[in-house]
Amino acid sequence: MTRFRLLVALLALLSAAPALAAKRPLAGGERLDLNHASVAELMRLPGVGRKKAEAIAAQRTRTPFRRLEDVLVVKGVSPGWLEKHRAHLTVGVAAAPPGKNSAAPPSKNTAAPPSKK
């Protein structure tokens, strides 16, 4: 019976591991890109639960963040919250909207023609 309890406890711990890993606090110099961080990564910020992380992700799909202050349009994100977490946040280049080809068009060959001798 004790082996069974031990096995059940071990399985419970293993099933909770992903949730515990997602809430791992940020290291001193670690920064999250608001335009690319997953909901789980956003939840690592102190005071950010699933609902606020999903709201940040939803906002960036509508309008990608160009500067940190753009996150203030998200419900529940205040100027005080932003100042408190500014050191852990960054805004990288926004991803291309779905359905758009982000690849650059092929460049024309601008090399000089070979000289005749």
N, C-alpha and C positions, 0 to 999 in steps of 0.2 A: 504494500500500500504506500509506503514512503517513496518508493521508486516512481510510482504513478504520480504522486504529488510533485515530486521533483521534476518529472517530465512535463507536467501541466504548467508548472511555474516557469520552466525554461521556454516552453512554447509561447507563453504569454509575454515573456520578456522579449523574445525574438520578434513577435508580431508588433510590439510597441516600438521597436528600434527605429524604423523609418520616421515615425512621428517625433521621437526624441532627437534624432539627428537633424531634422528640419529646424528644430528650435535651438540648435547650437548657437550660442551668442557669437557675434562678430568679433574677430581679433582686433587689436589696436589699430592697425593701419588698413584693415580690410575695407573695401568699398563695394557697394552694389550699384550697378547700372540700372537706373529706373526704366530704361527702354528695353532691357534684355533680361533682367532677373525674373526667374520663375516665381510663382506664387509662394512656393515653399521657401525660396531664398528671401523674398520680401518679408516673410513671417519671422525671419531671424532678427529683424530690427526690434528693439524693445518697444512694447506698446502696439505692435502690429499683429493683429490676428488674421484669421482667414478672410473675414469680411473686408477689412481695409486693404489687404493685399490683393484681393480679387478686384476691388474698386480701382486700385492703381493700375492693375493690368488691363482692365476694361477701358479706362481712360486713355491709355497709351495706344490702344488699337484704334480708337476714334481719332485722336490727335497725338502723335508722338511728342514727347517732352523735348523741348529745345534748350531749356535752362531749368535749374532746380526749382525755381519759383513757380513753374508751370504745374507742379504737383499740388499746389494750393487749391486748385479747382476740385480736387477729390474730396468728397464729403468725409469729414473726420480728420482731415489733415489741416492743422493750423500753422500760422507763422511760428509760434513757439515750438511746435513739434519739429518743423523744418530746421530751425536753428539748432535745436538739441541734437538732431541726427545729421546735420550737414556734413560733418567730417566723414560719415560713412556712406555718403551718396554721391553719385556722379550721373551725368547724362551723356551717353555716347551717341554715336550716329544712329539715327532711327532706322529700323529695318524697313525694307521696301514693302509697300502695301501688298496684300495677297493678290495674285493674278498679274502683277507687274513684273516684267523681266528686269532685274536689277543689273544685268550684265551690260557693260558698255558696248555701244555699237562697234562693229569692226572698223579699225582705222584704215584709211587709204594708204597705199604704199607711196611714201613721199621721198623715197630714196632716189638719188640722181641716176639716170640711165648710164649703163657702162659706156666708157669712152671708146671711140673707134681709133684704131691705130693703123 
